[in-house]
Amino acid sequence: MEAERQFQEYGYNVFLSNRLPVNRTIPDTRDHRCAVKIYPKDLPSISVVLIYLNEALSVIKRAVRSIIDKTPAHLLTEIILVDDYSLNEDLQMALDEYIYLINKDKPGLIKKVRHKRQMGLAKARMSGWEAAKGQVVALLDAHIEVHKEWAEPLLARIKADRTIVLSPVFDKVRFDTLEIIKYYPSAHGFDWNLWCMYESFRPEWYKMNDPSEPGKSPSIMGILVADRQFLGEIGVLDEGITIYGGENVELALRVWLCGGSIEVVPCSKIAHIERAHKPYSPDLSKPMIRNALRVAEIWLDEYKSNVNIAWNLPQKDHGIDIGDVTERKQLREKLKCKPFKWYLENVYPLLDRWKDIMGYGVLKNDLQEGYCVDQGPVPGSEPILYECHYYDSQHCYYNSNGEIYIGQIKSHTYNSNRCLVDPGSGSTPGLHDCKQAKEKGLSIYWDFTQGNAVRNRNTSRCFEIGQGQDSYYHLILQTCTGQKWTIQHVSKDF
């Protein structure tokens, strides 16, 4: 069936998209206060860049139409289509015909930049920035529709301060029905894997009690709007970042550390199709890891080891080529950027420092090398011994105050890790929220050195493995018998 084939190819309902009007009406999802705001008359001009790879023609047409219809003509310098080497036919002739028709009516409004080979997101955005002539540049995906008055709040902010890099608020367009789901404004953050996430604004934003006001944000999701020259001065995007992921966190760190700031602007809304799958690569974790290590090497100073911990990689000799970072490090010096510690203290205090992690990765006992400590069923409060598979549920962390976390470590101070506990009675170890376990005074502190016993400081019992009546091995707590444990990676000798 054609509709199913198109869905597999594009990750959204093309069959439906082709049947919707190009200039369809979308609901105004802004806060009511946005509609009555008055913006200055003489705003800077804007170039809108749409990036795509194998996008459906009807989706690109709808994006272009919405920008033309909802951006004041005197402010819209151009729309630049950046094609990162798409292979589908209708993005050649049929798209050129559409561009020709618009340019006949509005000469030079639409420009097309086409890569000769696939170069990835960061380079596609760079190509768009290089081609742009407007005072402000908006780097957007092509599977979007802009809401009315989307540009004015952004341009007014940049007119007031050219060093602010902005994000509109995205409403979600469902990939199956193409309906628009209203999203409320929130800040953009990331974890130590450098994956992006939505997060609360700082308390001072909520104190204003006005959800139409811009809020400071530690990071940016990828769609961004900035003063074109300011973006150039601070180095646009790191072209050494390949395929997908990491380029937005890199930009965010550079903006904050090198003299700018980032804000989310609630009165600017853009509807964005949430694809069911991405076109760039079936497994995005490989480029993500490489790019995260690259960003860490350039910007994270003494905290770069946290990225290795998050991805469960050794601190040295991980064998991943992050490319040449000389030029980006020189840029950092030239711009006299602040240290990353300043960013943690002033911009993103919610990111947990992890400064006391001594060892991390899988935890194995010398009696059964093919088995690893695992967090067991969730919800549940008992760790188990399970065949080693090295995924998140088997990642353990030993820190300098003697806690052992089991299961993926949390990147933010508002989350709690789960700690290994000796309940004091019975022989089954427990796994409990560390903050709650501390408050209840449970026995969560362990003495452990690499290749030796894991002994509870309070009860003096050891965390060991033993054969049950079912002849399987289980995790147990008992009088120490000299069993030895090793943790996969060491970040500080212990």
N, C-alpha and C positions, 0 to 999 in steps of 0.2 A: 504493500500500500504506500502510495506516494507521501501521504502526510507523515507516516511513521518514519520513512526513509529520511525525510527532511528534518524531523525531530532529532534523529540520531546524528545527523550531520551538524546541525546548528545548536542543539541544546535548548531550543524553544519552539513554539508552535508556529512555524512558517506558513503552514496551510491557512491558519486563521489570520495571521498578519497580512497575507496577500489579499484577504477579503475585507480588511478594515479600511476605512478612508485614510488617506495619507495625512489629512489634517483633522484627525478625530478630536473630539472634545474630551479633555481629561478633567477630573474634579480638582477644584482648588483646595488643597489640603493645608494651606498655611494657617497659622494662628490669626484670629480676626484682627489683631493689632497691626499685622503686616499691611493689610489693605489700605490703612489710613496713613501710613508713613509717607512723608514728602521727601524726595531726594533732590540734591542740588541739580540745577539745569546743566551746568557745564561739566559733565562727567567724562572720564577718559574713554577712548575708543577701545573696542575689543575684537580680537581675532579668536574665533572658535575653532579648535582643532578636534577632529573626530578620528579616532584610531580604530582600525579594524583588521581582522584576518578572517576571511571566509564568512562574511556576514551576509544575511539575507538582504537582497536589494530593497524590498519593501520597508525593512527596518531602517536602513540608511536614509531612504527617501523621507520617512516619517521624522527622523531626527533633524534632517536638513529643513524640512517644512516648518517644524515647530520652532526652530531657531529663527528662521526668517519672519515667521508670524508674530513671535513673542519678544523679539529684541528690537528696540527703537532703531529704525533704519539709519539714523544719523550717527549712532554709536557702533553699528556693526561694520567693521572694516572688511571682514571676509570670513568665509568658512573654508577651512583647509581639510581635505580628506586625505588621511595618510593610510595607504594600503600596504600592510606588511607582507606583501607577496601572496595575495589571495589567489586561489586556483579556480574558483567557480566562475563559469562563463558570464553570467549576467552582471558581474561586476566589471566587465570590460565594456563592450559596445552599449548595452542597455543603460548602464550608469552614465557613460559619456554622453549619450543622447539626453538624459535627464539634466545633466550639468549644462549642456548646450542650451536647452530650453530656458533654464533659469538665467544663465548669463546673457541670453539674447535680450531679456527683459531688464536684468540688472548686471551690466557689463563688469566682468572681473570679480564677481562676488564669490564664486566658488572656484577653488584651486584644487588640483589633485597632485599628490606626491606618491609615487609608487616605488617601493623597494625592489631591487633586482633579485633579492633573495630574502628569506625570512630572517629578521634581525632582532626580534623580541620587543617587548613593551617599552623598555627604557629608550632604545634607539628610535623607535617609532615616535615617541613623544618628543625626543630631541629633534627629529626631522621636522615635526610640526612647528616646534619653537623656532627653528632656523628659518622656516618659510614665512613666519608671521610678521606682520607690519604694524599691527595695532599696539596701543600703549599697554594694554592688558592682554594676557593670553590665557584662554581657558583650555586645558587639556582634558578632553572628555572621551569616554568610550563612544562608539557609534550606535550602540543599542540603548539609546536614551530618548526621552522627549522632555523638553524643558517646560516648566510651568510659567504662567504669566508673571511678568515683572521679576523674572529670575535674575536678570543681569544687573539691574539698578542697585540693589543692596550690596552686591559684590563691588561694583565700580565705586560706589560712595565710600566704602571702607578703604579701598586702595587709594582713592583720592586723599583721604584723611591721613593715611600712613602707607607709603609705598613698600615698606619692609614686611608687611603682613601677607602671608600666604593663606589662601582661603579654601574652604570646602563648602559647597552647598549641602543641604540635607537631601539624601536620596530617598524617594519613595520606592517601594519594591513593585516591579511589574511582574506578575506571576508568569512563569515560563509556559504554563499550559493554557491558561485562559486569557492572558495579557491584561487582566484586571489590575488596577492600581491599589496597592495596600499602603495606607498612610503610615509613615515612620515619624516618630517624634525625634526632636533634636537630641543628639548625644555626642560626647567627645569621642575621638578615635585614639585607641591605645594599641599596645602590642605586648606580647609576652617575650620571654628570653629566647624562644625559637625565632623571634622576629616575625611571627604571624600577627596579622592585624585583628583588632576586635573593637566592638563598640563598648563604651564605658561611660560612667557618670561624669558630668562636668564637676568642677570644683564647687565646694559649698557656697562660695560667694556668688556663683551664677544663680543658684536656687534662691539665695537671699533676696535677689533683685525682684523675684516673683514676676518676671516678665519673659515668657518663653519666646518672645520675638527678638530678644537681644542676642548679639553674637557672644560665643563663649570660647575661652582659650582651650586649646586641644594639644596633648603631647605629641600626636602624630597625625597623619593624613592617610586616607584610604587609597588614594591613587588618582582620583579625579581631583584636579586642583586648578585654582585660578590665582594668577599672580601678576605683578608688574613685570612686563617682559624684560626690561633692562635689569631690574633687580635680580630676577632669576638668572640672567646671564652673569651678573657680577659675582654671584655666589656659586657658579659652576653648574647651573641647570640640573642635569641628572648624571649619575655615574654610568658611563657607557660600558664600563667593565662588568656591569650587572647583566646577566644573560637570561634569556627566555622569559622568566616570570618570577616575581616575588622579591621583596627586599628593597626595591628601588624607592618605594614610598617612605619606608622607615629611614632609609639613608638620607633622603631629602629632608625629612622632618628633623632629624638630628642636626643636619647641617644648618638648616634655617635657624633653629633655636640656639645652636652653639655659636653661630657666626653672625649674629646681629639682627636676626628677624624674629618673627613669632608666627604661630599658626592659630587660626580661628575657624570655628564652624558658624555659618551664617544661616539661622533658621528661616529667614524670610526669602532665601533663595532656595527653590526646590526643583529637583530634577528627578524624573521617573526613570528608573534603571532596570532593565530586564535582568532578573536573577537567573542565569543559565542553569540548566540541570547538569551540564558538564562543560568544561573549558576547552577552547580549541587548541591551546598551546602545546600541551603535553599530557598524556594519560596519567603519568606519575609526576606530580609537581614537587615531590619532596626532594628529589635529587638537585634540581636547580635551586630550590629554596635553601637547602643546607649550604651549598657552595656560596650563594649570595649572602647568606647570613654570616658566614665565616669572613667573607670579604668586608662586609660592613663593620663587623666586630674589630677586625684588624686595623681599620682606618680610624674608627671613632670611639671605641669603647674603653681604651686605656686598660687599667688594671681589672676592669670588669669583663674583658673579652672572654675570659675562661667560662663565664656563665653561659655563653652560647654553646660551647662544647658540652657543658653539663646538660643543658636543655635537650640537645640532640643526641646525648649519650655517645659522644666521641671522645677519644683520648685527648689530653691537653697538647701532646706533641705527636708528630708523625702520624697524623690522621690520613695522610695520603691524598688529600683533596686539593686540587690546584685552584687557587682563588684569583689567579691572574696577577698582573703587575699593579701594585698599589702605590708606586712611587709618586706618580703625578697627583693622585688624590691626597696623599699625605703632604705634598708640597702646597697644594691648594689650602689645606687646613692651616699650615703655617703662615702662608701669605695673607689669609683672611684674619689671622690672629684670633682663632676660634677658642672658646672656653673649653676647659676639660670636661669630660663626660660626668664627673662627680658633681659638677655644678648643675648639670641637667637633672640628675637624680634628686638633688636637694631642692631645686627651685621649680622644676617643670613637672617631674614625674615621681614624686615621693612615694606613690603607691607601688612602684616596682620594688620588689623585695631584693635586698642586696646580695643574699646568699653568701655573705662573706665568710661563714664558718663551715662550709661544706668541705669535708676532708676526703671522702671517698664516695663514688657513685657508680651506678650500673647494676648488673646482676650480682646477687650474693649467692655463693655456692659453698657447699660443705664438702670436705675432702673424701667423705665416705661415698657420696653419690654425685659424681661430677656432671652427669647429664641432667641433673635436676636443679631448679632454682627456686628461691623464695618468691612467692607470688601473692598479690593482695587478696586472691580468692574471690568468691562471688560478691558482687555489689548490687544492692545494699547487703552488708554483712560485716561482721567484726572479727573475723578470724583469718589470719594469713595461712596459706597452704604451701606445700611443696609440690611443684609441678614441672613437667618436662620443660627444659629451657627453650624459649622461643624469642627472647630478647626484646619483646614489645613492652609498651608502657607499664602494663600491670606487674611486670617483673623488675622494674627499675627501683632500686633502693638507694638511700642516701644516708651517710653517717656524718653527723656534724660534731664540731669540737666540744659542744656541751653534753654530748653523749646520747642525743636522740637518734633513732633510726626511723626514717620515713620509708614506707613501702607503698608503691604505686606512684604514678607521675607526680613530680614535685610541682607545687603551685608557684607562679611567678609574681603574684601580687599579695601585698600585706593584708588585703581584705579577705583573702581565702585562707583556709587552714589545711595543713598537711595532715596525714594520718600516721600516727606513731605506734611503733611496736611496744606493747605493754606486757609486763608480768602481772597478772591479776592477783598473785599471792597465793591463791588456792587452786587446786586442780593442776593438770599438766598442760593445758591448752593455752598457747600464747594469744593475746588479744591485739586488735588493731583499732585504735580510736582517734578521733579528732584531737590533735595535739593541744589546742587551746583548752578544750574541755577537760582533757586528761590532766593538764597542769592544775586547773582550778580544783579538780577533785582530788588532787594529791596522789594520783596513780603512779606506779613505778615505771617511769618511761626513760630512765637514764641507764645507759649500758657502757661498760668498758670493753673496748674492742681495738686490737691492733691487727694490721694486715697479716693473714696467715695464722691467726690465733683464735682463742675462744671468744664468744660473745657472752659476757657475764653481767647480770643485772646488779647495779650498784646498791640497790636497796635490799633485795632479797638474797643476793649472792648465788641465785640459781643461774644455770646456763641455758642459752637458747641452742637447742641441738636437734638432731633428727633421730628417730627411733622407729623400729619395726613394730607395727601394731599387730593385733591378733589376726587381721586380714592379710598379714605378711607384706603389706605395702609399707613404705616409709612415710612418716608424718613429722611435722614440726612439733617439738615438745619442749617443755621447761622441766629441768631436773638438776640434781646435784651434778656438778661438772665432771665429765669423763674425759676431758682433753680433746674434744673434737675441734677441728680447725675450720675457719671460714675465710674466704677471700672475696673481696669486692672487686669488680671488673676494672675500674679506673681509680687512680689516686690523684687528687688535685693538690693536696699538701701531705707531706710525709707524716705518717702517724703510726 
